[in-house]
């Protein structure tokens, strides 16, 4: 059985203009240690591929055992400009949580 990031964490997302904000919130302290060690901004950008044209910045929120990723140029111009079926940040959070996890 394939393990996925959603086995270790919950996700939340937001968006403003062409910027998506994805939070990955660990299900346990042990999961947070693993996620913090392995889930880099580079890995997030690689996983989301062409959906994120700009940089990805990672913020650590140790007090709530979460990571926050700010993805620039990630919404095809924003909700009112995009031709994507779902131009919102929540779809990127779902895509990230579906990442295969080792």
N, C-alpha and C positions, 0 to 999 in steps of 0.2 A: 504494500500500500504506500502510495506517495504521501509524504509529509509536506504540508504547506504552511506558509507563514501564519495563516489564520488559525492553525492549531495552537500557536503560541500567543497570539495577540488579537485584539479588536482593532477596528479602524474607524476614524472619523475624518471628515474632510470639509473643506470650505473653498470658496473661490471668490476672486475679485478681479475683474478684468481678465487679463491673460495669465494670472498667477493662481496656481492650485496649492493648497496647504493640506498636507496629509499627515495625520497623527497615527502612530502605531503604538497602541497601549497594551503592555504585556499583561498576560493572564495570571502571572505569578512572579515572585522575585527571581526565581531561577530562570524563567523565560526571559525576563528583562536582561539579565546578565548575558545570556546567549545572543539575544537580539542586538544589544548594545555593541557586542564584540564583532558581530558579523554583518549587520545591516548598515552599510556605508552609503553615503550620498552617491558614490560612483556605481554601486550595485543597484540602487534604486533607478538611477538614470538609465543604466544598461537594460534593466528589466522592462522599463516603460518605453524604451526605444524611441522611435520617431514621434511619439505622442508628446514628448518633452523636448522642445527645440533649444531651450536655454539651459542655464545651470540649475543644479539642485543643491540646496544648502540644508545641512542637518543640524538640528538643535536638540540637545539632551535635556530632559526634564526628569532628573533623578528622583525628585520628591514625589512624583506620581508614576514613576516607572514607565515612562513613555519617551518616544522619539518623535520629533516633528520635522517634516521635510517640506521645504518651500520650493516649489517647482516653477521656474520662470519660463515664460513662453510655452505654456503647457495646455492652453485651452483654445487653440486655433483662433486667437483674436478675442475670445470672450463669448459668453452665452448669447449675446445679441448679434454677434458677427459670424459665428462659426457655422459651418455647414455639416458638422458632425451630428450624428443621431443624438448623442448625449454629450453636450459640451461642458458638463459640470465636473467639479472636482470629485464628487462622490464616485463617479465611474472609475477614476484613477485610483482611488483608495481600494475599491474592489479588485482592480487589476493587480495592485501591489500585494494585497493579502493572498492572492492566488499563486504567488511566487512559490516554486518548489523550494523546499528547505531541507538541508542536510544536517 
